[in-house]
Amino acid sequence: MRKLVNAIAPYLPASWVGKLDHRTRHIRNFFPYGGPMNGQTARAEIVRELIEYCGVERIIETGTFRGTTTEWFAGFDLPVLSFEVMPRFAVFSRKRLADSPKVRIEICNSVDGLKQITEDFSKVTLFYLDAHWYDYLPLREEYLLIREKFPKAVIVIDDFKVPHDDVYTYDDYGPDMALTLEYMQPAFDKFPAIFFPNVPAKFETGQRRGCAVMTTSDELAAIIAARIPLLRKWEA
């Protein structure tokens, strides 16, 4: 049935296709990368410890896709807001998480979604940035909005280059379109505290995608450095 849905998808409204995707119950629709966080157990533990030790009060995700990681976030019983630009994936994920009342999925690009947030700026917020699929790479704009509006933000960027471990893979879409520190540098008026996985990629599971953790809060940076040995602080 999954093949049939993909064949007729170009001729149907995207919202219908999302509902049909959900009805197939096909495992590759629900777990396209093997599980939450790209199927990476060390990454999942890093994020769990960030949520616990930093006292995270809500989670904002950019790039819902199939809602696999969104569903994992829902297990923490925190408010979860996720932005997905593709209606097919957003509708699928809404159906998937229909029984999770604290999860809200909005159909919009991540930058517009972040601009629409007008409350609770003082809450400790975990941002999981994974909206870098297409021709437009919003990461610098996402970071600038978060830096300006959320003083207690912990930012996790998926698919990011890990400087000390080339086995971790990352997204590279061409000149000035690679998820690296060099790409991010124009967005830094001063460098935030930046952390990378301390677990060698050869010992990671799943897709072995790199990530970066950033915060402009000195308090949160101190907590991460002291309590999460799975992360290594980057020194310029």
N, C-alpha and C positions, 0 to 999 in steps of 0.2 A: 504493500500500500504506500510505503514511503516513496518508492520510485514513481508511482502514479501521481502522488501529490506534487512531486518536483516537476513532473512532465506538464501538468496542467497549471502550475503556479503562475506562469506569465499571463494567463488569460483570466485570472481571478483577482478580486481585490485582496490586497495584502493581509487585511484582517481575517478574511476567510481562510487564507492559506495558513496563517498562524493557528487558527482553531483546528484545521485539519491536521497540521503537524502534531498538535497535542493529542488528537484522537487516535493517531497511529500507535501511540505508546512505544514507538521504536526507541531502543536504548541509545542510538546514535543521535537522536534528537535531544534526548535528555542529558546525555553525558558525552558530548562531542570530543572532549579532551581527556576522558577517563575519570573525571571527577572535579570537584571544586579546586580552585587555584591550579588549574592545568594538571590535576592529579599529583601535585607536589606536596608530600607530607611535611617536609621541613618548612616550606612556605606557609602551609596552613598553621603549623605550630608557631611560627614567627608572628603571624597575624593574630592568633588566639592570645599570645602573650602581650602583644600591643594592646589589645582590647582590655585584657585583665589588668595589667600593671599601670597602664596610662589612665585607667578609669573612663574609658570611652563611653559616651552617653548616647551617641547615635552614629549611624554609618551612612555615608553617601557614596554611591558607586556610579561610575560613568562607563557605559558600555555593558548593558545587561546581557546581551546575546541570548543564549538559551536559558539563562537564569540559574545555572548550576551553582555558581559561587553565590549568587543572591540567595538561593535557598539555604546554603550553608550559613550565611550571615543571619538569616531568619532564626536559626537555632539559638542565638544569643539573647533572644527576647528583648531586642533593642529596636527602636525605630530605624527602618531601612528605607532610603530613598534611592531609586536607581533610574538613570536616564539611558534611553535607547533610541537611536535615530531611525532604525528600521522598523516599520509597523509590524511586519511579519514576526519578528523576534519579540517585540514588546507584547503583542497579543498572546503569543505562545507562553511567554513568561508570566503574564497575568493569570492565564488559566492554570499554569503550573503552581502558582503561589496563591491561588484563590482562598486557601484556608489559613493564610498567614496575615492576620489583620494589621500587623505593624509594618508591612511591606507596601510601598507605593512605587509603581513603575510609570514613568512619564515618557511619552513619545516626543522627543525633541533632541537636538544636538546638545552635547554636554555643556558648552559655553553658555548657550541660552538658558539651559536649566539652572546652572550655577548663578546666573544673574537674577533669576526669579526668586531665589531664596532671600527672604526678607526678615527672618526671625531666628532667634536662638543662636546668635553669633558667639556667645560666650561658652556654649557647651563644648566639651571635649569631643571632637568629631574625627572619626576615621574616614579618610577619603581613599577609595580604591579606584585608581585611574586606569581604565582599560578601554578607552574609546579611541584607539588609534589604528583603525583598519583601512581607511580609504584614502583618497587623494589629499584630503585635508587633515593635517596633524594638529590637534588642538592643545597639545600638552602645555606649551608655554602660556597660552591664554588661561587654561585651567589653573595653572600654578599661580599666576598673577592674581586672579580673582580670589583664590583661597587665601593667599598671603595677605591681601588687602582687607578681607572681610572676616576671617576666622583666626583669631589670635591663639586658639588652642587646637590647632589642627595637627593630625598625624597623617602624612600622605604616603601611600604605598603606590608605586608606579610599576605596573606589570610590563613584561617584555623589554626590560631596561638592561643596558650593557653593564656587566659587573667588571670593573677595571682589573681586578686581580685574578680573575678566573675566566679564561676564554672558552671554557667548555659550556658555560651558560650561554644560551642563544638570546638574541634580541632582535627587535624590529628595525629594519634599515630599508627605507623607501627611496634612497638616493640623496643627493646633496642637500644638506640642511634638513633632512627628513629622517634622521636616525635617532633612536632613543638612547642618547648618550649625555654625559655631563657637558660635552662641548655644545651640543644642541641646546641644553637648558641654560647655559651660562648667561645669555642676554637677558633672561628673566630674573636674574639674581642682582638686586641692588647691593646685597651682601649675601655671602653664602649661608644658606641654612645649615643646620646640623644634618649631615647625610650619612646614612648607614647602608651597608650592603650585606648580603648573606655571608655568614661565617662558616657555613656548611659547604664543603667542596661540591661542585656540581656532580662529580662522579658518585657521590653518596646520596644525591637527591633522587627522588622518584619522578614518574610522569614525564612531562615534556621538557623538564630542565630549562625553563625559561628564566632569565635573569630578572631581578627586581631591584628597586631602590626605595629606601624609606627616608623621608625628609620631614623636618619640623623647624619652624622659626621660634618655637617656645623653648627658652632655656630650661624651664622646669621639666618639660616632657623629654627634652634631649638628655637631661641628667638621669631621668628614670630609665630611659632606653639603654643608655650606656652602662648603668649599674646593674640592671636586672634582666637584660635579655642577651645572654652570651651567644645566641644564635645569629646575632648581628654584630658586624664590625664597623666601627666609626671610621669614616673616610677623612683623611687629613690632606688638605690641599698642598 
